[in-house]
Every structure is written in structure tokens, then in C-alpha cells.
Amino acid sequence: MSAHSIHEEESHGSVGSYLVGFVLAVVLTAASFWLVLHGGFARETALIGLGVLAVVQIVVHLVFFLHMNASSSQRWNVTAFSYTVLTVLILVIGTLWVMHNVTMNMMSR
């Protein structure tokens, strides 16, 4: 059994898909820099725009570079990633909630 036969089932990207992912990543990064450096937007609009661009950039990296998709061979990777995202969200939201409550209780005294 050769070393290459072990990875035959895994879907590795082609040069074209890597180039598409790279171009999308560069365009999204340039758009983020332009949004910040342009300065013509309200603060809230710029933050929402940066958030949207960041989420799209994450999806581009997951699809084109980490090859995560809905195929059955990727099911465990997607499940592990989803669990990680859920854990991080619980940790961040819980921390913000606790810090908000601490601030509110300390300010009332």
C-alpha cells in the first residue's frame, strides 16, 4: 500500500480553486481596508460592514482552503467545527453577560 492511496478519498483542492480562494481573500481584505480608510461611513455602518466582510472571509477560508463542505466525508469535520463555534459563542456571550452584570451592580453602589 503506497502512501498516496491513504489520501485518495480526501478531496484536495486544485490550483484553480486555490487561486479563486486567494483572489477572494485578497479582495475581501482590500474591501475591509478600504471601508476603514475611506472614513465616509458612520461608525455603526462601518462596524456592520466589517462584520459581514469578516464572516464572508471566514466562509471563503473554510471552503477554499480547509475544504469543508456538506459531503459525507466532511461530516465529522463540520460537526467538530460547529461544536467549537458553539463553545466559543457560549464563552464570549457568557463573559460579556457576566461583565455587564458586574458593571451594573458596581455602578449602583
Beta strands, then each sheet from edge to edge (+ up, - down):
end
